[in-house]
Every structure is written in C-alpha cells, then in structure tokens.
Amino acid sequence: TLKDFSQYMPKSGDILPAFTGLPTQMPKTENVTPQQEEALPTFEDMVKQKNIQAPKIKKQDLLKGTALNSITKAQKMIADKDYEGARAELDSAINNFPDNDALYYHRAQANAQNGDYKSAFADLNKALDLNPNNYQAALSRGDLFNSLGQAEQAKKAYLDAANLAEQAGNAKAAEDAKTKYQLLEGKEITARTNRRLADAANAYYKGDYDRATNLFSQIYQD
C-alpha cells in the first residue's frame, strides 16, 4: 500500500545522497532516421521486372465469340419463324466478319425457310468456298436439291456430305447423309421400276416380246 511504500522513500534532506554514484548527465540518444516503408510494386512494375507479356486476344477468337452470339440469336428467331429477323441479324454479322463460313450456313437456313432458295444456294456455296470441309453446308445443299425435285444433284450432295463428315470424324452426320442418299435412291428405283413394269406389260400385250424382255431385265438389274 502507499503507507507501506512511504518508508522506502527518501526524506526531503536525503534526495541528493540518494543520487550519489549516478552519472550527472544522461547519455545522448542518437537521432534515428525513421525508415520509409517500401512502396508496393504496381502491376506495370511486375510486368517490367519479370518480363511478363500480357496475353493478346486473337482476332479469330473474338470473331468466333461474336459470330456465335449472332448465330444463337438467329437460331432462336428461326425457331420462332422470324426469318427476316434472323437474316437481318446474320447480315450484320457477315458485314463485320465476311470470312466466317458458319454465318453463311445459318443464313442459308433462314433463306430456305423463307422460301428464298436462290439466296440459300448462294450462301451454302459461299460457305463451302470458305470452308470446303463444311459437311453441314453440303448436307443442306442436298436437302435443297431434294426439295426442288433435283434427285441426282441431291444424291451427289449427300455423298459429298457423308465423305466430309467421315473425314471430320463425325460418324453420326456421315450416317445421316448416307441414309438420305439411300432413301432417295430407293425412291428413284421404285419410281423407275413402276414405269418400266408398266412399259414392259404394255409391250408384252402388244406382242413386242423383245422390248418386254429388255425392260424386265432392266427391272431385275435395279
């Protein structure tokens, strides 16, 4: 307590003796210059120090992303039967990126659905010019030829699409193209057979057995 501590305190006359033996001057303190904190390096400093090069966005990657957005919008418009809107969306994208074959392919779908087959063929041909391996464009050409009743051109386009899809490693697309070819070939054979059968029967009843025999032989070959 303060009362107990007072007995250890020197009396007023004993102050000087209490400091006997102590140095008369206090040691001088050295002036220490405060150290400044080291500033944190900026991103530019780190890039320069470590020779880091910021990644550059490739033009084709930017193109791909922008084209994909337009294609996605156009596909939705086609599903909603807004063919003019889809074509307008793809027109704008093609103006900015005229070398993207996918844009022409999808615009061909909008044109075909809108009944503009001439423009659809032009877009598909352009897509194949830009990318000869675009088997989707080749398959669509087959569908257009088939819808217009041009069977031989359709079959050729289906075979081309099948070959391109096989080279691209897409077995399903190749099989689809082959199936369309076979169905079309089967329809042609059936129609041709029916015509020849009628002609052969007519020749037979007229007594033209050579012609009837020849027509029956062609039917067997088919």
FILUMTI-742795 format. One record per residue: y, x, z of N, C-alpha, C in turn; residue in one letter; residue number from 1. Coordinates in steps of 0.001 Angstrom, whole numbers. Layout:
[[Y, X, Z], [Y, X, Z], [Y, X, Z], 'A', NUM]
...
This chain:
[[-1190, 847, 0], [0, 0, 0], [1237, 880, 0], 'T', 1]
[[2408, 273, -218], [3651, 1037, -221], [3903, 1670, 1147], 'L', 2]
[[3521, 1003, 2201], [3701, 1534, 3547], [2879, 2785, 3762], 'K', 3]
[[1601, 2769, 3286], [731, 3943, 3420], [1199, 5077, 2542], 'D', 4]
[[1747, 4759, 1390], [2170, 5785, 447], [3425, 6505, 907], 'F', 5]
[[4244, 5839, 1761], [5529, 6416, 2161], [5360, 7691, 2965], 'S', 6]
[[4226, 7843, 3629], [4050, 9049, 4445], [3861, 10295, 3600], 'Q', 7]
[[3492, 10105, 2320], [3311, 11260, 1447], [4578, 11635, 703], 'Y', 8]
[[5586, 10764, 753], [6822, 11041, 65], [7654, 12036, 853], 'M', 9]
[[8318, 13035, 185], [9147, 13995, 938], [10383, 13324, 1506], 'P', 10]
[[10842, 13900, 2634], [12064, 13386, 3239], [13240, 13801, 2377], 'K', 11]
[[14384, 13203, 2611], [15553, 13479, 1799], [15945, 14943, 1816], 'S', 12]
[[15712, 15646, 2949], [16074, 17055, 3041], [15024, 17967, 2480], 'G', 13]
[[13893, 17395, 2136], [12793, 18233, 1633], [12627, 18146, 122], 'D', 14]
[[13604, 17574, -604], [13484, 17370, -2050], [13397, 18701, -2778], 'I', 15]
[[14343, 19635, -2497], [14354, 20925, -3196], [13100, 21738, -2899], 'L', 16]
[[12699, 21879, -1612], [11461, 22623, -1366], [10257, 22041, -2096], 'P', 17]
[[10322, 20759, -2332], [9188, 20130, -2996], [8996, 20649, -4412], 'A', 18]
[[10114, 21100, -5053], [10037, 21593, -6429], [9908, 23104, -6502], 'F', 19]
[[9727, 23787, -5337], [9608, 25239, -5319], [8388, 25653, -6120], 'T', 20]
[[8578, 26663, -6953], [7465, 27151, -7775], [7379, 26514, -9139], 'G', 21]
[[8114, 25448, -9385], [8110, 24796, -10695], [9125, 25450, -11598], 'L', 22]
[[8914, 25518, -12909], [9888, 26118, -13809], [11184, 25332, -13765], 'P', 23]
[[12281, 26118, -13851], [13602, 25470, -13750], [13985, 24750, -15028], 'T', 24]
[[13362, 25142, -16157], [13668, 24477, -17409], [12377, 23906, -18011], 'Q', 25]
[[12508, 22730, -18552], [11355, 22098, -19194], [11136, 22738, -20555], 'M', 26]
[[9915, 22942, -20973], [9661, 23550, -22287], [10233, 22680, -23400], 'P', 27]
[[10779, 23375, -24429], [11342, 22653, -25556], [10217, 22079, -26421], 'K', 28]
[[10420, 20877, -26806], [9446, 20245, -27697], [9806, 20561, -29136], 'T', 29]
[[8800, 20868, -29919], [9030, 21158, -31332], [9279, 19870, -32091], 'E', 30]
[[10253, 19980, -33003], [10536, 18809, -33834], [9450, 18670, -34911], 'N', 31]
[[8650, 17666, -34770], [7567, 17425, -35716], [8036, 16433, -36763], 'V', 32]
[[8013, 16895, -38007], [8430, 16006, -39107], [7352, 14956, -39350], 'T', 33]
[[7711, 13724, -39246], [6676, 12678, -39478], [6117, 12745, -40902], 'P', 34]
[[4814, 12705, -40987], [4162, 12763, -42303], [4243, 11400, -42989], 'Q', 35]
[[4638, 11466, -44244], [4704, 10225, -45020], [3304, 9826, -45492], 'Q', 36]
[[3050, 8550, -45428], [1754, 8057, -45893], [1658, 8238, -47408], 'E', 37]
[[493, 8676, -47838], [292, 8916, -49273], [217, 7577, -50007], 'E', 38]
[[1021, 7472, -51033], [1059, 6210, -51785], [-276, 5960, -52474], 'A', 39]
[[-688, 4696, -52472], [-1933, 4337, -53146], [-1762, 4464, -54657], 'L', 40]
[[-2754, 5011, -55346], [-2621, 5163, -56802], [-2642, 3817, -57509], 'P', 41]
[[-1847, 3703, -58553], [-1849, 2487, -59363], [-3019, 2524, -60333], 'T', 42]
[[-3242, 1380, -61001], [-4321, 1321, -61979], [-4085, 2311, -63114], 'F', 43]
[[-2806, 2428, -63524], [-2485, 3370, -64603], [-2779, 4802, -64180], 'E', 44]
[[-2473, 5123, -62873], [-2767, 6471, -62369], [-4259, 6758, -62426], 'D', 45]
[[-5052, 5777, -62035], [-6504, 5970, -62030], [-7034, 6138, -63441], 'M', 46]
[[-6473, 5363, -64364], [-6906, 5484, -65758], [-6605, 6872, -66289], 'V', 47]
[[-5374, 7389, -65982], [-4999, 8718, -66464], [-5835, 9809, -65800], 'K', 48]
[[-6066, 9641, -64483], [-6791, 10663, -63741], [-8240, 10777, -64186], 'Q', 49]
[[-8870, 9652, -64391], [-10290, 9657, -64744], [-10529, 9477, -66237], 'K', 50]
[[-9438, 9417, -66989], [-9535, 9297, -68448], [-10335, 8061, -68845], 'N', 51]
[[-10038, 6976, -68189], [-10726, 5724, -68473], [-9975, 4993, -69572], 'I', 52]
[[-10689, 4531, -70553], [-10081, 3761, -71637], [-10397, 2291, -71435], 'Q', 53]
[[-9362, 1487, -71436], [-9573, 56, -71275], [-10354, -486, -72467], 'A', 54]
[[-11317, -1380, -72226], [-12117, -1915, -73339], [-11264, -2724, -74291], 'P', 55]
[[-11511, -2538, -75570], [-10781, -3276, -76591], [-11599, -4486, -77026], 'K', 56]
[[-10940, -5597, -77208], [-11610, -6805, -77683], [-11780, -6695, -79191], 'I', 57]
[[-13017, -6737, -79627], [-13281, -6622, -81049], [-12833, -7887, -81777], 'K', 58]
[[-12321, -7687, -82968], [-11812, -8816, -83741], [-12920, -9810, -84046], 'K', 59]
[[-14134, -9282, -84333], [-15216, -10203, -84672], [-15655, -11029, -83467], 'Q', 60]
[[-15509, -10452, -82242], [-15848, -11219, -81051], [-14829, -12332, -80826], 'D', 61]
[[-13553, -12006, -81035], [-12516, -13021, -80916], [-12715, -14105, -81959], 'L', 62]
[[-13041, -13689, -83161], [-13280, -14628, -84253], [-14450, -15546, -83916], 'L', 63]
[[-15512, -14941, -83395], [-16703, -15729, -83083], [-16397, -16798, -82046], 'K', 64]
[[-15647, -16420, -81019], [-15316, -17377, -79980], [-14436, -18496, -80485], 'G', 65]
[[-13432, -18151, -81273], [-12528, -19160, -81813], [-13253, -20076, -82784], 'T', 66]
[[-14082, -19503, -83638], [-14842, -20301, -84597], [-15804, -21242, -83884], 'A', 67]
[[-16426, -20741, -82822], [-17381, -21563, -82076], [-16701, -22780, -81462], 'L', 68]
[[-15496, -22594, -80961], [-14749, -23723, -80399], [-14482, -24784, -81459], 'N', 69]
[[-14088, -24335, -82650], [-13812, -25281, -83734], [-15085, -25986, -84177], 'S', 70]
[[-16168, -25246, -84253], [-17444, -25850, -84661], [-17896, -26895, -83657], 'I', 71]
[[-17749, -26582, -82365], [-18152, -27524, -81319], [-17346, -28813, -81411], 'T', 72]
[[-16039, -28682, -81618], [-15188, -29868, -81770], [-15585, -30666, -83004], 'K', 73]
[[-15833, -29955, -84112], [-16180, -30638, -85363], [-17517, -31373, -85242], 'A', 74]
[[-18479, -30757, -84574], [-19783, -31406, -84405], [-19649, -32713, -83632], 'Q', 75]
[[-18818, -32700, -82607], [-18596, -33931, -81836], [-17928, -34996, -82704], 'K', 76]
[[-16978, -34576, -83532], [-16305, -35526, -84417], [-17281, -36115, -85434], 'M', 77]
[[-18174, -35272, -85967], [-19169, -35767, -86925], [-20098, -36773, -86255], 'I', 78]
[[-20492, -36464, -85012], [-21352, -37393, -84274], [-20646, -38726, -84049], 'A', 79]
[[-19318, -38678, -83903], [-18527, -39902, -83731], [-18093, -40509, -85063], 'D', 80]
[[-18598, -39929, -86172], [-18297, -40389, -87529], [-16826, -40206, -87903], 'K', 81]
[[-16185, -39273, -87245], [-14803, -38936, -87609], [-14855, -37736, -88560], 'D', 82]
[[-15266, -37995, -89793], [-15489, -36919, -90750], [-14186, -36263, -91191], 'Y', 83]
[[-13152, -37064, -91326], [-11852, -36497, -91721], [-11315, -35576, -90624], 'E', 84]
[[-11468, -36000, -89383], [-11022, -35167, -88270], [-11794, -33861, -88199], 'G', 85]
[[-13111, -33946, -88430], [-13938, -32740, -88404], [-13532, -31781, -89517], 'A', 86]
[[-13270, -32331, -90687], [-12881, -31479, -91810], [-11522, -30826, -91555], 'R', 87]
[[-10604, -31576, -90955], [-9285, -31024, -90643], [-9398, -29887, -89624], 'A', 88]
[[-10262, -30074, -88636], [-10460, -29032, -87624], [-11022, -27765, -88266], 'E', 89]
[[-11982, -27918, -89162], [-12596, -26763, -89807], [-11685, -26162, -90871], 'L', 90]
[[-10861, -26993, -91507], [-9868, -26462, -92458], [-8956, -25463, -91761], 'D', 91]
[[-8486, -25845, -90573], [-7583, -24975, -89818], [-8274, -23680, -89420], 'S', 92]
[[-9523, -23787, -88994], [-10261, -22582, -88582], [-10515, -21661, -89770], 'A', 93]
[[-10824, -22234, -90923], [-11097, -21429, -92114], [-9823, -20733, -92595], 'I', 94]
[[-8694, -21384, -92446], [-7428, -20736, -92815], [-7192, -19476, -91999], 'N', 95]
[[-7599, -19510, -90733], [-7420, -18346, -89861], [-8536, -17317, -90042], 'N', 96]
[[-9740, -17780, -90310], [-10898, -16884, -90426], [-11696, -17239, -91682], 'F', 97]
[[-11206, -16827, -92853], [-11821, -17243, -94120], [-13169, -16580, -94418], 'P', 98]
[[-13602, -15622, -93611], [-14852, -14905, -93890], [-15996, -15335, -92989], 'D', 99]
[[-15842, -16432, -92283], [-16889, -16909, -91378], [-17753, -17934, -92103], 'N', 100]
[[-18986, -17577, -92423], [-19871, -18464, -93191], [-20245, -19729, -92420], 'D', 101]
[[-20305, -19640, -91081], [-20695, -20803, -90281], [-19670, -21926, -90400], 'A', 102]
[[-18404, -21568, -90528], [-17368, -22590, -90666], [-17548, -23372, -91962], 'L', 103]
[[-17870, -22683, -93047], [-18097, -23367, -94334], [-19343, -24244, -94268], 'Y', 104]
[[-20367, -23745, -93595], [-21600, -24531, -93481], [-21329, -25862, -92772], 'Y', 105]
[[-20606, -25799, -91662], [-20346, -27023, -90895], [-19355, -27939, -91613], 'H', 106]
[[-18411, -27362, -92360], [-17515, -28216, -93128], [-18286, -28934, -94229], 'R', 107]
[[-19310, -28264, -94762], [-20156, -28913, -95766], [-20839, -30148, -95185], 'A', 108]
[[-21232, -30080, -93903], [-21871, -31240, -93276], [-20891, -32408, -93191], 'Q', 109]
[[-19642, -32092, -92825], [-18621, -33150, -92750], [-18360, -33744, -94127], 'A', 110]
[[-18275, -32880, -95147], [-18023, -33364, -96504], [-19182, -34215, -97012], 'N', 111]
[[-20413, -33777, -96746], [-21579, -34526, -97204], [-21642, -35901, -96538], 'A', 112]
[[-21389, -35931, -95226], [-21415, -37211, -94511], [-20319, -38140, -95004], 'Q', 113]
[[-19242, -37542, -95507], [-18120, -38328, -96008], [-18305, -38710, -97479], 'N', 114]
[[-19437, -38287, -98075], [-19721, -38635, -99468], [-19085, -37713, -100480], 'G', 115]
[[-18478, -36637, -100029], [-17832, -35688, -100942], [-18839, -34562, -101240], 'D', 116]
[[-19794, -34856, -102127], [-20877, -33909, -102395], [-20385, -32672, -103142], 'Y', 117]
[[-19390, -32845, -103982], [-18868, -31703, -104724], [-18303, -30646, -103765], 'K', 118]
[[-17503, -31101, -102823], [-16947, -30170, -101838], [-18031, -29604, -100937], 'S', 119]
[[-19036, -30426, -100624], [-20136, -29960, -99774], [-20901, -28830, -100462], 'A', 120]
[[-21192, -28998, -101766], [-21867, -27929, -102517], [-21015, -26667, -102554], 'F', 121]
[[-19724, -26841, -102761], [-18823, -25680, -102825], [-18824, -24919, -101507], 'A', 122]
[[-18814, -25638, -100386], [-18825, -24985, -99073], [-20145, -24270, -98813], 'D', 123]
[[-21252, -24892, -99200], [-22563, -24266, -98987], [-22711, -23011, -99846], 'L', 124]
[[-22239, -23091, -101072], [-22287, -21910, -101946], [-21431, -20777, -101384], 'N', 125]
[[-20278, -21138, -100827], [-19391, -20135, -100226], [-20055, -19507, -98995], 'K', 126]
[[-20704, -20328, -98200], [-21403, -19814, -97010], [-22483, -18819, -97403], 'A', 127]
[[-23217, -19124, -98482], [-24285, -18224, -98938], [-23710, -16976, -99595], 'L', 128]
[[-22554, -17102, -100204], [-21901, -15905, -100763], [-21508, -14937, -99644], 'D', 129]
[[-20973, -15501, -98557], [-20557, -14664, -97428], [-21747, -14126, -96650], 'L', 130]
[[-22790, -14937, -96563], [-23988, -14528, -95820], [-25230, -15021, -96561], 'N', 131]
[[-25802, -14185, -97441], [-26980, -14601, -98217], [-28185, -14948, -97353], 'P', 132]
[[-28174, -14591, -96070], [-29299, -14879, -95177], [-29116, -16176, -94393], 'N', 133]
[[-28105, -16951, -94724], [-27854, -18210, -94020], [-28850, -19268, -94507], 'N', 134]
[[-30002, -19324, -93838], [-31057, -20247, -94280], [-30671, -21707, -94027], 'Y', 135]
[[-29775, -21954, -93071], [-29327, -23330, -92833], [-28554, -23867, -94034], 'Q', 136]
[[-27739, -23002, -94630], [-26992, -23425, -95812], [-27939, -23693, -96981], 'A', 137]
[[-28956, -22841, -97134], [-29941, -23048, -98203], [-30707, -24352, -98001], 'A', 138]
[[-31047, -24646, -96755], [-31769, -25886, -96449], [-30886, -27103, -96735], 'L', 139]
[[-29606, -27005, -96399], [-28688, -28115, -96662], [-28495, -28340, -98161], 'S', 140]
[[-28514, -27253, -98930], [-28424, -27407, -100385], [-29630, -28204, -100895], 'R', 141]
[[-30796, -27914, -100330], [-31990, -28663, -100713], [-31853, -30146, -100395], 'G', 142]
[[-31308, -30451, -99228], [-31127, -31855, -98836], [-30153, -32566, -99775], 'D', 143]
[[-29082, -31852, -100157], [-28117, -32471, -101063], [-28731, -32721, -102439], 'L', 144]
[[-29427, -31718, -102966], [-30093, -31898, -104263], [-31078, -33062, -104202], 'F', 145]
[[-31814, -33138, -103094], [-32816, -34191, -102944], [-32164, -35564, -102897], 'N', 146]
[[-31043, -35684, -102182], [-30360, -36971, -102082], [-29771, -37411, -103411], 'S', 147]
[[-29497, -36439, -104295], [-28966, -36757, -105618], [-30064, -36909, -106665], 'L', 148]
[[-31322, -36823, -106235], [-32442, -37010, -107150], [-32756, -35811, -108017], 'G', 149]
[[-32233, -34647, -107670], [-32495, -33431, -108440], [-33633, -32658, -107756], 'Q', 150]
[[-34848, -33108, -108059], [-36019, -32637, -107327], [-36291, -31145, -107524], 'A', 151]
[[-36199, -30664, -108739], [-36533, -29259, -108991], [-35577, -28317, -108261], 'E', 152]
[[-34281, -28634, -108322], [-33308, -27807, -107610], [-33531, -27885, -106102], 'Q', 153]
[[-33905, -29072, -105620], [-34152, -29243, -104186], [-35344, -28403, -103734], 'A', 154]
[[-36419, -28429, -104526], [-37605, -27649, -104150], [-37309, -26155, -104122], 'K', 155]
[[-36538, -25699, -105082], [-36180, -24280, -105100], [-35357, -23907, -103870], 'K', 156]
[[-34413, -24777, -103525], [-33577, -24509, -102351], [-34421, -24514, -101078], 'A', 157]
[[-35410, -25414, -100987], [-36278, -25454, -99807], [-37117, -24175, -99693], 'Y', 158]
[[-37622, -23698, -100813], [-38399, -22455, -100785], [-37516, -21267, -100385], 'L', 159]
[[-36292, -21237, -100923], [-35359, -20168, -100541], [-35074, -20207, -99043], 'D', 160]
[[-34868, -21411, -98524], [-34588, -21560, -97096], [-35783, -21114, -96251], 'A', 161]
[[-36983, -21452, -96694], [-38183, -21047, -95955], [-38312, -19529, -95910], 'A', 162]
[[-38083, -18885, -97036], [-38174, -17415, -97087], [-37119, -16758, -96201], 'N', 163]
[[-35894, -17269, -96258], [-34816, -16707, -95447], [-35091, -16897, -93961], 'L', 164]
[[-35600, -18084, -93592], [-35897, -18348, -92183], [-37020, -17446, -91674], 'A', 165]
[[-38020, -17211, -92513], [-39106, -16308, -92116], [-38582, -14892, -91908], 'E', 166]
[[-37708, -14442, -92794], [-37129, -13100, -92649], [-36281, -12994, -91374], 'Q', 167]
[[-35651, -14107, -90995], [-34826, -14118, -89786], [-35661, -14295, -88529], 'A', 168]
[[-36968, -14543, -88694], [-37845, -14708, -87542], [-37829, -16102, -86945], 'G', 169]
[[-37300, -17082, -87676], [-37255, -18451, -87185], [-38394, -19238, -87828], 'N', 170]
[[-39535, -19232, -87166], [-40729, -19854, -87730], [-40577, -21372, -87863], 'A', 171]
[[-39905, -21996, -86893], [-39757, -23453, -86932], [-38923, -23880, -88139], 'K', 172]
[[-37810, -23188, -88376], [-36963, -23533, -89520], [-37714, -23304, -90827], 'A', 173]
[[-38504, -22246, -90888], [-39295, -21975, -92087], [-40312, -23082, -92326], 'A', 174]
[[-40952, -23541, -91252], [-41952, -24608, -91377], [-41290, -25917, -91802], 'E', 175]
[[-40102, -26192, -91278], [-39379, -27415, -91667], [-39050, -27398, -93162], 'D', 176]
[[-38595, -26250, -93642], [-38255, -26132, -95063], [-39497, -26305, -95933], 'A', 177]
[[-40613, -25709, -95520], [-41857, -25841, -96284], [-42340, -27290, -96298], 'K', 178]
[[-42190, -27964, -95164], [-42620, -29363, -95081], [-41811, -30237, -96033], 'T', 179]
[[-40507, -30000, -96082], [-39665, -30763, -97009], [-40059, -30490, -98458], 'K', 180]
[[-40384, -29241, -98743], [-40830, -28895, -100089], [-42125, -29637, -100419], 'Y', 181]
[[-43082, -29605, -99507], [-44382, -30227, -99759], [-44274, -31735, -99908], 'Q', 182]
[[-43414, -32348, -99079], [-43232, -33797, -99197], [-42629, -34159, -100551], 'L', 183]
[[-41653, -33368, -100964], [-41020, -33625, -102252], [-41997, -33379, -103394], 'L', 184]
[[-42769, -32314, -103272], [-43780, -32017, -104289], [-44822, -33140, -104363], 'E', 185]
[[-45206, -33648, -103191], [-46183, -34743, -103155], [-45649, -36005, -103807], 'G', 186]
[[-44382, -36327, -103571], [-43767, -37499, -104201], [-43726, -37342, -105713], 'K', 187]
[[-43416, -36130, -106160], [-43355, -35888, -107604], [-44730, -36044, -108237], 'E', 188]
[[-45728, -35478, -107545], [-47090, -35569, -108083], [-47537, -37023, -108145], 'I', 189]
[[-47224, -37782, -107086], [-47620, -39195, -107053], [-46951, -39980, -108182], 'T', 190]
[[-45650, -39775, -108358], [-44928, -40492, -109415], [-45436, -40086, -110793], 'A', 191]
[[-45678, -38796, -111000], [-46162, -38311, -112289], [-47572, -38825, -112558], 'R', 192]
[[-48375, -38843, -111510], [-49751, -39331, -111660], [-49766, -40808, -112056], 'T', 193]
[[-48925, -41598, -111419], [-48879, -43029, -111734], [-48458, -43255, -113187], 'N', 194]
[[-47500, -42476, -113665], [-47069, -42616, -115058], [-48191, -42231, -116024], 'R', 195]
[[-48844, -41104, -115741], [-49906, -40634, -116631], [-51111, -41566, -116600], 'R', 196]
[[-51371, -42131, -115430], [-52503, -43054, -115326], [-52262, -44300, -116183], 'L', 197]
[[-51017, -44786, -116130], [-50690, -45956, -116951], [-50766, -45609, -118437], 'A', 198]
[[-50258, -44416, -118804], [-50315, -43998, -120208], [-51762, -43782, -120663], 'D', 199]
[[-52583, -43216, -119801], [-53985, -42962, -120167], [-54738, -44275, -120367], 'A', 200]
[[-54494, -45235, -119454], [-55167, -46536, -119580], [-54733, -47242, -120861], 'A', 201]
[[-53445, -47154, -121195], [-52937, -47776, -122414], [-53555, -47135, -123657], 'N', 202]
[[-53663, -45788, -123660], [-54274, -45081, -124793], [-55746, -45450, -124924], 'A', 203]
[[-56422, -45592, -123804], [-57839, -45922, -123826], [-58077, -47297, -124458], 'Y', 204]
[[-57259, -48294, -124029], [-57434, -49643, -124553], [-57062, -49739, -126025], 'Y', 205]
[[-56205, -48805, -126494], [-55824, -48768, -127903], [-56829, -47971, -128731], 'K', 206]
[[-57796, -47375, -128060], [-58814, -46601, -128770], [-58397, -45163, -129031], 'G', 207]
[[-57298, -44716, -128451], [-56842, -43324, -128627], [-57471, -42490, -127509], 'D', 208]
[[-58792, -42201, -127724], [-59549, -41568, -126641], [-59134, -40111, -126391], 'Y', 209]
[[-58739, -39435, -127458], [-58301, -38045, -127263], [-57070, -37981, -126347], 'D', 210]
[[-56105, -38866, -126626], [-54895, -38873, -125779], [-55249, -39301, -124365], 'R', 211]
[[-56101, -40310, -124233], [-56502, -40774, -122900], [-57198, -39655, -122132], 'A', 212]
[[-58105, -38924, -122823], [-58825, -37824, -122170], [-57859, -36730, -121721], 'T', 213]
[[-56899, -36419, -122585], [-55909, -35378, -122255], [-55082, -35772, -121031], 'N', 214]
[[-54654, -37032, -120988], [-53857, -37495, -119848], [-54686, -37501, -118555], 'L', 215]
[[-55919, -37919, -118642], [-56781, -37892, -117449], [-56996, -36454, -116951], 'F', 216]
[[-57109, -35528, -117873], [-57278, -34107, -117498], [-56049, -33601, -116750], 'S', 217]
[[-54875, -34007, -117222], [-53644, -33582, -116526], [-53575, -34180, -115119], 'Q', 218]
[[-54064, -35409, -114991], [-54080, -36037, -113658], [-54990, -35261, -112726], 'I', 219]
[[-56155, -34864, -113209], [-57095, -34093, -112384], [-56502, -32756, -111982], 'Y', 220]
[[-55781, -32165, -112877], [-55130, -30880, -112552], [-54123, -31033, -111425], 'Q', 221]
[[-53357, -32107, -111465], [-52393, -32382, -110392], [-53118, -32653, -109077], 'D', 222]
